[in-house]
Amino acid sequence: MENICAIIDVQGFYVNSEFLVRELAIVSPNLCLCQEFNPNIKWNDLNLNDYNTVKHCYNRVHGLSLNSISYAEK
């Protein structure tokens, strides 16, 4: 573990064969950061396959909604 300079964790969704970052976390001896991102995707814009993938990730993988609460309320 002495040789590890940082741990990076990225969570998100594949939509239209493109990975959209929803959350990024970085932890190192000098930094601890967790940042949420808004892909700004509307549920109605998803095709059936992407809709099912997003729902599966939310329910069974990471529990992150498609968009952050601030975007979902608009």
N, C-alpha and C positions, 0 to 999 in steps of 0.2 A: 504494500500500500504506500510505501514511502515514495515510489516512483510516479504515482498518480498526481497530476497537477490540477485536475478538475473533473467533475462529473457533470455531464450535460444530459438532460432528459427532455425530449420533445414529444408532445402528444398532439394529435390532430385527426384529420379525416382525409381520405382520398375521395375527391369529387372530380369527375371528368378526367380520370387518370392522372390527376395532379394532387400532390400532398399539400393540404392547407394546414398550417400551424395554428393550433388553438391555444397551446400553453407551452412555454419554454422555461426550464429551470436550470440554473447553473450553481454549483456549489464547489468552492475551492477554499483553501486556507484563508484567502483574503476577500472572498466574495460569496454572497448568498443572495441569489436573485430568482424571483419567480414572476413571470410576466404573462398576462393573458393577451391574446390577439383576437380580433374580430374578422372572420373571413367575409362577413357581410353577405352571406348567402341566405336566400329565403327558401323555406321548405318547398314552396310551390315551384321553384326553379330547378329542383332536383328531379332527375329521371328516377324510375322505380328502383333500379339497381343501386344508385347512389343513396337514395332514401333509405333502403334496407341496410346498406353498409353503415351509414351514419347512426341509425337506430341501434344496430348491433353494437357498435363501438360505445355508444352512450350507455346501453343497458348491460353490456357484458365485459367491456374492456377498461375504459377510463372514466366513465361517468360525466364527461364534459358535454354540455349542450352544444348545439351547432354554432350559436353565437353567444357572446357574453350577455348578461342580464341587461346591461345598459342599452345594447342594440335591440334586444328582443322587445323591450318596452316601447320602442319608437314605432 
